[in-house]
Amino acid sequence: MVTERAAIVIPLCSQVDPWLEQCVRSALRQGPAECVIVVTSPHTPESNLAVLERVAREERRLEPMLRPPGAGFAGAINAGFAAAGCERVGLLLSDDWLEEDTLAACLARSEDLVATGRSAWDADGQRRLWERVPSAEAYARLADDEERAAYIGHFMVFRRDCFLSVGGVDPDIGLTGADDYDLPWTLIEAGASVGCVERSLYQYRDHEQQRLTLRDRGAQVRDLARVLAKHGIDGQRAADLIRVKRRWYGEPVYRVLAQFRAEQAAASDQ
Protein backbone atom coordinates (compact mmCIF):
# COMPACT_ATOMS: atom_id res chain seq x y z
CA MET A 1 0.00 0.00 0.00
CA VAL A 2 1.30 3.47 -0.94
CA THR A 3 1.60 5.66 2.15
CA GLU A 4 4.01 8.42 1.08
CA ARG A 5 2.72 11.72 -0.25
CA ALA A 6 3.59 12.22 -3.92
CA ALA A 7 3.38 14.89 -6.62
CA ILE A 8 4.21 15.17 -10.31
CA VAL A 9 5.98 18.18 -11.84
CA ILE A 10 5.64 19.09 -15.53
CA PRO A 11 7.85 21.92 -16.88
CA LEU A 12 6.15 23.74 -19.76
CA CYS A 13 7.45 26.30 -22.22
CA SER A 14 5.37 25.70 -25.36
CA GLN A 15 3.58 22.55 -26.44
CA VAL A 16 1.08 21.20 -28.97
CA ASP A 17 -2.26 21.62 -27.16
CA PRO A 18 -3.59 18.04 -27.51
CA TRP A 19 -0.21 16.65 -26.45
CA LEU A 20 -0.19 18.86 -23.38
CA GLU A 21 -3.70 17.82 -22.42
CA GLN A 22 -2.86 14.13 -22.84
CA CYS A 23 0.24 14.60 -20.69
CA VAL A 24 -1.57 16.45 -17.90
CA ARG A 25 -4.55 14.11 -17.81
CA SER A 26 -2.24 11.09 -17.65
CA ALA A 27 -0.58 12.64 -14.59
CA LEU A 28 -3.95 13.32 -12.99
CA ARG A 29 -4.93 9.69 -13.51
CA GLN A 30 -2.14 8.65 -11.14
CA GLY A 31 -4.11 7.75 -8.03
CA PRO A 32 -1.29 8.46 -5.52
CA ALA A 33 -0.62 11.96 -6.90
CA GLU A 34 -1.75 14.59 -4.41
CA CYS A 35 -1.05 17.33 -6.94
CA VAL A 36 0.20 17.87 -10.48
CA ILE A 37 2.25 21.05 -10.79
CA VAL A 38 2.68 22.50 -14.28
CA VAL A 39 5.40 25.15 -14.24
CA THR A 40 4.74 27.56 -17.09
CA SER A 41 6.96 30.12 -18.78
CA PRO A 42 6.40 33.75 -19.83
CA HIS A 43 6.59 32.26 -23.34
CA THR A 44 3.84 29.70 -22.82
CA PRO A 45 1.20 30.40 -25.48
CA GLU A 46 -2.34 31.40 -24.57
CA SER A 47 -3.71 28.20 -26.07
CA ASN A 48 -1.60 26.12 -23.64
CA LEU A 49 -2.77 28.25 -20.73
CA ALA A 50 -6.36 27.76 -21.85
CA VAL A 51 -5.86 23.99 -21.79
CA LEU A 52 -4.55 24.18 -18.23
CA GLU A 53 -7.38 26.48 -17.13
CA ARG A 54 -10.01 24.16 -18.56
CA VAL A 55 -8.54 21.02 -17.00
CA ALA A 56 -8.01 22.81 -13.66
CA ARG A 57 -11.73 23.62 -13.53
CA GLU A 58 -12.40 19.88 -13.63
CA GLU A 59 -9.57 18.74 -11.37
CA ARG A 60 -8.43 20.65 -8.30
CA ARG A 61 -5.21 18.66 -8.05
CA LEU A 62 -3.84 20.51 -11.10
CA GLU A 63 -1.75 23.46 -9.95
CA PRO A 64 -0.33 25.71 -12.69
CA MET A 65 2.43 28.04 -11.52
CA LEU A 66 4.68 30.52 -13.33
CA ARG A 67 8.38 29.79 -13.12
CA PRO A 68 10.52 32.40 -11.29
CA PRO A 69 11.79 35.40 -13.31
CA GLY A 70 14.92 34.52 -15.27
CA ALA A 71 14.56 30.79 -14.61
CA GLY A 72 14.92 28.44 -17.57
CA PHE A 73 14.24 24.73 -17.92
CA ALA A 74 16.25 23.78 -14.84
CA GLY A 75 14.75 26.58 -12.78
CA ALA A 76 11.23 25.56 -13.76
CA ILE A 77 11.79 21.99 -12.56
CA ASN A 78 13.46 23.16 -9.36
CA ALA A 79 10.61 25.57 -8.62
CA GLY A 80 8.07 22.80 -9.10
CA PHE A 81 9.91 20.46 -6.74
CA ALA A 82 10.26 23.22 -4.14
CA ALA A 83 6.52 23.88 -4.30
CA ALA A 84 5.49 20.23 -4.23
CA GLY A 85 5.92 19.67 -0.50
CA CYS A 86 5.62 15.88 -0.87
CA GLU A 87 8.05 13.15 0.09
CA ARG A 88 8.27 11.82 -3.48
CA VAL A 89 8.07 13.80 -6.71
CA GLY A 90 7.92 12.54 -10.29
CA LEU A 91 9.15 14.42 -13.36
CA LEU A 92 7.11 14.29 -16.57
CA LEU A 93 7.83 16.16 -19.82
CA SER A 94 4.94 17.90 -21.53
CA ASP A 95 4.95 15.99 -24.83
CA ASP A 96 4.89 12.56 -23.14
CA TRP A 97 2.38 10.65 -21.03
CA LEU A 98 2.13 7.94 -18.37
CA GLU A 99 0.42 4.60 -18.02
CA GLU A 100 -2.24 4.75 -15.32
CA ASP A 101 -0.32 2.84 -12.62
CA THR A 102 3.09 4.42 -13.25
CA LEU A 103 3.38 6.43 -10.06
CA ALA A 104 2.06 3.61 -7.87
CA ALA A 105 4.62 1.21 -9.37
CA CYS A 106 7.42 3.68 -8.60
CA LEU A 107 6.22 4.39 -5.07
CA ALA A 108 6.26 0.67 -4.35
CA ARG A 109 10.06 0.96 -4.52
CA SER A 110 12.04 2.44 -1.63
CA GLU A 111 15.05 3.91 -3.46
CA ASP A 112 15.93 7.60 -3.61
CA LEU A 113 15.57 7.60 -7.41
CA VAL A 114 13.28 5.22 -9.24
CA ALA A 115 13.20 5.01 -13.05
CA THR A 116 10.86 3.11 -15.37
CA GLY A 117 11.14 1.78 -18.89
CA ARG A 118 9.68 3.68 -21.80
CA SER A 119 7.99 3.04 -25.10
CA ALA A 120 8.40 5.51 -27.94
CA TRP A 121 5.53 6.48 -30.23
CA ASP A 122 5.11 8.49 -33.40
CA ALA A 123 3.78 12.05 -33.22
CA ASP A 124 0.17 10.84 -33.31
CA GLY A 125 0.80 8.43 -30.46
CA GLN A 126 -0.55 5.54 -32.55
CA ARG A 127 2.53 3.60 -33.74
CA ARG A 128 5.13 2.18 -31.38
CA LEU A 129 8.63 2.93 -32.65
CA TRP A 130 10.92 1.42 -30.03
CA GLU A 131 11.04 0.34 -26.42
CA ARG A 132 13.65 0.46 -23.66
CA VAL A 133 13.09 -1.47 -20.43
CA PRO A 134 15.68 -1.19 -17.64
CA SER A 135 16.91 -4.19 -15.73
CA ALA A 136 18.05 -4.09 -12.12
CA GLU A 137 20.45 -6.91 -12.91
CA ALA A 138 21.95 -5.01 -15.84
CA TYR A 139 22.19 -1.83 -13.76
CA ALA A 140 24.12 -3.69 -11.05
CA ARG A 141 26.71 -4.80 -13.62
CA LEU A 142 27.50 -1.28 -14.88
CA ALA A 143 31.10 -0.22 -14.41
CA ASP A 144 30.90 3.33 -13.09
CA ASP A 145 28.69 6.29 -12.24
CA GLU A 146 28.67 7.65 -15.80
CA GLU A 147 27.29 4.38 -17.16
CA ARG A 148 24.74 4.24 -14.35
CA ALA A 149 23.56 7.80 -15.04
CA ALA A 150 23.32 7.13 -18.78
CA TYR A 151 21.26 3.99 -18.14
CA ILE A 152 18.51 5.80 -16.24
CA GLY A 153 15.65 7.36 -18.18
CA HIS A 154 12.20 8.84 -17.74
CA PHE A 155 9.87 8.28 -15.85
CA MET A 156 11.86 9.32 -12.75
CA VAL A 157 10.53 9.63 -9.21
CA PHE A 158 12.78 11.30 -6.64
CA ARG A 159 12.85 11.57 -2.90
CA ARG A 160 12.33 15.30 -2.68
CA ASP A 161 14.81 15.89 0.14
CA CYS A 162 17.48 14.01 -1.82
CA PHE A 163 16.74 16.07 -4.95
CA LEU A 164 16.92 19.33 -3.00
CA SER A 165 20.10 18.31 -1.15
CA VAL A 166 22.10 18.38 -4.41
CA GLY A 167 20.53 21.64 -5.57
CA GLY A 168 18.13 20.00 -8.02
CA VAL A 169 18.72 20.37 -11.76
CA ASP A 170 21.93 22.30 -12.45
CA PRO A 171 21.16 25.44 -14.53
CA ASP A 172 24.83 25.96 -15.41
CA ILE A 173 25.30 23.00 -17.74
CA GLY A 174 22.66 23.96 -20.31
CA LEU A 175 19.63 22.04 -21.51
CA THR A 176 20.72 18.69 -22.92
CA GLY A 177 20.92 16.00 -20.26
CA ALA A 178 20.35 18.41 -17.39
CA ASP A 179 17.40 16.43 -16.02
CA ASP A 180 18.03 12.86 -17.17
CA TYR A 181 21.84 12.53 -17.24
CA ASP A 182 23.61 15.11 -15.09
CA LEU A 183 20.99 15.03 -12.32
CA PRO A 184 21.03 11.24 -11.83
CA TRP A 185 24.83 11.31 -12.04
CA THR A 186 25.00 13.99 -9.34
CA LEU A 187 22.60 12.04 -7.12
CA ILE A 188 24.51 8.78 -7.58
CA GLU A 189 27.78 10.51 -6.70
CA ALA A 190 26.09 11.82 -3.56
CA GLY A 191 25.18 8.28 -2.52
CA ALA A 192 21.57 8.11 -3.69
CA SER A 193 20.10 4.65 -4.17
CA VAL A 194 18.57 3.78 -7.55
CA GLY A 195 15.75 1.39 -8.39
CA CYS A 196 14.34 0.21 -11.72
CA VAL A 197 10.73 -0.60 -12.53
CA GLU A 198 11.12 -3.15 -15.30
CA ARG A 199 8.07 -2.08 -17.31
CA SER A 200 7.49 0.44 -20.12
CA LEU A 201 5.32 2.87 -18.19
CA TYR A 202 6.60 6.15 -19.66
CA GLN A 203 5.22 6.88 -23.13
CA TYR A 204 7.72 8.97 -25.09
CA ARG A 205 6.58 10.91 -28.16
CA ASP A 206 9.49 10.60 -30.61
CA HIS A 207 8.47 13.47 -32.88
CA GLU A 208 10.19 16.03 -35.10
CA GLN A 209 8.88 19.25 -33.63
CA GLN A 210 10.35 20.80 -30.46
CA ARG A 211 12.28 18.58 -28.08
CA LEU A 212 15.48 19.47 -26.26
CA THR A 213 17.24 16.60 -28.04
CA LEU A 214 16.35 18.18 -31.41
CA ARG A 215 18.34 21.34 -30.75
CA ASP A 216 21.44 22.16 -32.77
CA ARG A 217 23.95 19.31 -32.40
CA GLY A 218 26.83 21.67 -31.65
CA ALA A 219 24.93 23.31 -28.78
CA GLN A 220 24.10 19.91 -27.33
CA VAL A 221 27.72 18.75 -27.55
CA ARG A 222 28.74 21.87 -25.62
CA ASP A 223 26.22 20.97 -22.91
CA LEU A 224 27.56 17.42 -22.81
CA ALA A 225 31.14 18.67 -22.49
CA ARG A 226 30.09 20.76 -19.49
CA VAL A 227 28.46 17.74 -17.86
CA LEU A 228 31.57 15.62 -18.36
CA ALA A 229 33.86 18.36 -17.05
CA LYS A 230 31.64 18.81 -14.00
CA HIS A 231 32.08 15.14 -13.14
CA GLY A 232 35.82 15.10 -13.76
CA ILE A 233 35.89 13.32 -17.12
CA ASP A 234 38.30 14.75 -19.66
CA GLY A 235 40.88 13.73 -22.23
CA GLN A 236 40.29 10.61 -24.32
CA ARG A 237 37.43 9.33 -22.19
CA ALA A 238 35.53 12.58 -22.72
CA ALA A 239 36.28 12.53 -26.44
CA ASP A 240 35.04 8.94 -26.73
CA LEU A 241 31.81 9.69 -24.87
CA ILE A 242 31.13 12.77 -26.99
CA ARG A 243 31.73 10.79 -30.19
CA VAL A 244 29.27 8.08 -29.14
CA LYS A 245 26.55 10.33 -27.76
CA ARG A 246 26.61 13.14 -30.33
CA ARG A 247 25.04 10.97 -33.03
CA TRP A 248 21.79 10.93 -31.01
CA TYR A 249 21.52 14.74 -30.97
CA GLY A 250 19.59 16.86 -33.44
CA GLU A 251 17.36 14.12 -34.87
CA PRO A 252 14.45 12.00 -33.60
CA VAL A 253 15.65 8.89 -31.81
CA TYR A 254 13.76 6.51 -34.13
CA ARG A 255 15.63 7.83 -37.15
CA VAL A 256 19.08 7.55 -35.57
CA LEU A 257 18.18 4.14 -34.14
CA ALA A 258 17.24 2.84 -37.59
CA GLN A 259 20.58 4.02 -38.99
CA PHE A 260 22.45 2.54 -36.02
CA ARG A 261 20.78 -0.85 -36.47
CA ALA A 262 21.49 -0.81 -40.20
CA GLU A 263 25.18 -0.15 -39.51
CA GLN A 264 25.27 -3.01 -37.00
CA ALA A 265 23.63 -5.38 -39.49
CA ALA A 266 26.06 -4.38 -42.21
CA ALA A 267 29.02 -4.93 -39.90
CA SER A 268 27.78 -8.39 -38.90
CA ASP A 269 27.53 -9.40 -42.57
CA GLN A 270 31.14 -8.58 -43.28
C-alpha positions in Angstrom: 0.0 0.0 0.0 1.3 3.5 -0.9 1.6 5.7 2.2 4.0 8.4 1.1 2.7 11.7 -0.2 3.6 12.2 -3.9 3.4 14.9 -6.6 4.2 15.2 -10.3 6.0 18.2 -11.8 5.6 19.1 -15.5 7.8 21.9 -16.9 6.2 23.7 -19.8 7.4 26.3 -22.2 5.4 25.7 -25.4 3.6 22.5 -26.4 1.1 21.2 -29.0 -2.3 21.6 -27.2 -3.6 18.0 -27.5 -0.2 16.6 -26.5 -0.2 18.9 -23.4 -3.7 17.8 -22.4 -2.9 14.1 -22.8 0.2 14.6 -20.7 -1.6 16.5 -17.9 -4.5 14.1 -17.8 -2.2 11.1 -17.7 -0.6 12.6 -14.6 -4.0 13.3 -13.0 -4.9 9.7 -13.5 -2.1 8.6 -11.1 -4.1 7.7 -8.0 -1.3 8.5 -5.5 -0.6 12.0 -6.9 -1.7 14.6 -4.4 -1.0 17.3 -6.9 0.2 17.9 -10.5 2.3 21.0 -10.8 2.7 22.5 -14.3 5.4 25.1 -14.2 4.7 27.6 -17.1 7.0 30.1 -18.8 6.4 33.7 -19.8 6.6 32.3 -23.3 3.8 29.7 -22.8 1.2 30.4 -25.5 -2.3 31.4 -24.6 -3.7 28.2 -26.1 -1.6 26.1 -23.6 -2.8 28.3 -20.7 -6.4 27.8 -21.8 -5.9 24.0 -21.8 -4.5 24.2 -18.2 -7.4 26.5 -17.1 -10.0 24.2 -18.6 -8.5 21.0 -17.0 -8.0 22.8 -13.7 -11.7 23.6 -13.5 -12.4 19.9 -13.6 -9.6 18.7 -11.4 -8.4 20.7 -8.3 -5.2 18.7 -8.0 -3.8 20.5 -11.1 -1.7 23.5 -9.9 -0.3 25.7 -12.7 2.4 28.0 -11.5 4.7 30.5 -13.3 8.4 29.8 -13.1 10.5 32.4 -11.3 11.8 35.4 -13.3 14.9 34.5 -15.3 14.6 30.8 -14.6 14.9 28.4 -17.6 14.2 24.7 -17.9 16.3 23.8 -14.8 14.8 26.6 -12.8 11.2 25.6 -13.8 11.8 22.0 -12.6 13.5 23.2 -9.4 10.6 25.6 -8.6 8.1 22.8 -9.1 9.9 20.5 -6.7 10.3 23.2 -4.1 6.5 23.9 -4.3 5.5 20.2 -4.2 5.9 19.7 -0.5 5.6 15.9 -0.9 8.1 13.1 0.1 8.3 11.8 -3.5 8.1 13.8 -6.7 7.9 12.5 -10.3 9.2 14.4 -13.4 7.1 14.3 -16.6 7.8 16.2 -19.8 4.9 17.9 -21.5 5.0 16.0 -24.8 4.9 12.6 -23.1 2.4 10.7 -21.0 2.1 7.9 -18.4 0.4 4.6 -18.0 -2.2 4.8 -15.3 -0.3 2.8 -12.6 3.1 4.4 -13.2 3.4 6.4 -10.1 2.1 3.6 -7.9 4.6 1.2 -9.4 7.4 3.7 -8.6 6.2 4.4 -5.1 6.3 0.7 -4.3 10.1 1.0 -4.5 12.0 2.4 -1.6 15.1 3.9 -3.5 15.9 7.6 -3.6 15.6 7.6 -7.4 13.3 5.2 -9.2 13.2 5.0 -13.0 10.9 3.1 -15.4 11.1 1.8 -18.9 9.7 3.7 -21.8 8.0 3.0 -25.1 8.4 5.5 -27.9 5.5 6.5 -30.2 5.1 8.5 -33.4 3.8 12.0 -33.2 0.2 10.8 -33.3 0.8 8.4 -30.5 -0.5 5.5 -32.5 2.5 3.6 -33.7 5.1 2.2 -31.4 8.6 2.9 -32.6 10.9 1.4 -30.0 11.0 0.3 -26.4 13.7 0.5 -23.7 13.1 -1.5 -20.4 15.7 -1.2 -17.6 16.9 -4.2 -15.7 18.0 -4.1 -12.1 20.5 -6.9 -12.9 22.0 -5.0 -15.8 22.2 -1.8 -13.8 24.1 -3.7 -11.1 26.7 -4.8 -13.6 27.5 -1.3 -14.9 31.1 -0.2 -14.4 30.9 3.3 -13.1 28.7 6.3 -12.2 28.7 7.7 -15.8 27.3 4.4 -17.2 24.7 4.2 -14.4 23.6 7.8 -15.0 23.3 7.1 -18.8 21.3 4.0 -18.1 18.5 5.8 -16.2 15.6 7.4 -18.2 12.2 8.8 -17.7 9.9 8.3 -15.8 11.9 9.3 -12.8 10.5 9.6 -9.2 12.8 11.3 -6.6 12.9 11.6 -2.9 12.3 15.3 -2.7 14.8 15.9 0.1 17.5 14.0 -1.8 16.7 16.1 -4.9 16.9 19.3 -3.0 20.1 18.3 -1.1 22.1 18.4 -4.4 20.5 21.6 -5.6 18.1 20.0 -8.0 18.7 20.4 -11.8 21.9 22.3 -12.5 21.2 25.4 -14.5 24.8 26.0 -15.4 25.3 23.0 -17.7 22.7 24.0 -20.3 19.6 22.0 -21.5 20.7 18.7 -22.9 20.9 16.0 -20.3 20.4 18.4 -17.4 17.4 16.4 -16.0 18.0 12.9 -17.2 21.8 12.5 -17.2 23.6 15.1 -15.1 21.0 15.0 -12.3 21.0 11.2 -11.8 24.8 11.3 -12.0 25.0 14.0 -9.3 22.6 12.0 -7.1 24.5 8.8 -7.6 27.8 10.5 -6.7 26.1 11.8 -3.6 25.2 8.3 -2.5 21.6 8.1 -3.7 20.1 4.7 -4.2 18.6 3.8 -7.5 15.8 1.4 -8.4 14.3 0.2 -11.7 10.7 -0.6 -12.5 11.1 -3.1 -15.3 8.1 -2.1 -17.3 7.5 0.4 -20.1 5.3 2.9 -18.2 6.6 6.2 -19.7 5.2 6.9 -23.1 7.7 9.0 -25.1 6.6 10.9 -28.2 9.5 10.6 -30.6 8.5 13.5 -32.9 10.2 16.0 -35.1 8.9 19.3 -33.6 10.4 20.8 -30.5 12.3 18.6 -28.1 15.5 19.5 -26.3 17.2 16.6 -28.0 16.4 18.2 -31.4 18.3 21.3 -30.7 21.4 22.2 -32.8 23.9 19.3 -32.4 26.8 21.7 -31.7 24.9 23.3 -28.8 24.1 19.9 -27.3 27.7 18.8 -27.5 28.7 21.9 -25.6 26.2 21.0 -22.9 27.6 17.4 -22.8 31.1 18.7 -22.5 30.1 20.8 -19.5 28.5 17.7 -17.9 31.6 15.6 -18.4 33.9 18.4 -17.1 31.6 18.8 -14.0 32.1 15.1 -13.1 35.8 15.1 -13.8 35.9 13.3 -17.1 38.3 14.8 -19.7 40.9 13.7 -22.2 40.3 10.6 -24.3 37.4 9.3 -22.2 35.5 12.6 -22.7 36.3 12.5 -26.4 35.0 8.9 -26.7 31.8 9.7 -24.9 31.1 12.8 -27.0 31.7 10.8 -30.2 29.3 8.1 -29.1 26.5 10.3 -27.8 26.6 13.1 -30.3 25.0 11.0 -33.0 21.8 10.9 -31.0 21.5 14.7 -31.0 19.6 16.9 -33.4 17.4 14.1 -34.9 14.4 12.0 -33.6 15.6 8.9 -31.8 13.8 6.5 -34.1 15.6 7.8 -37.2 19.1 7.6 -35.6 18.2 4.1 -34.1 17.2 2.8 -37.6 20.6 4.0 -39.0 22.5 2.5 -36.0 20.8 -0.8 -36.5 21.5 -0.8 -40.2 25.2 -0.2 -39.5 25.3 -3.0 -37.0 23.6 -5.4 -39.5 26.1 -4.4 -42.2 29.0 -4.9 -39.9 27.8 -8.4 -38.9 27.5 -9.4 -42.6 31.1 -8.6 -43.3 
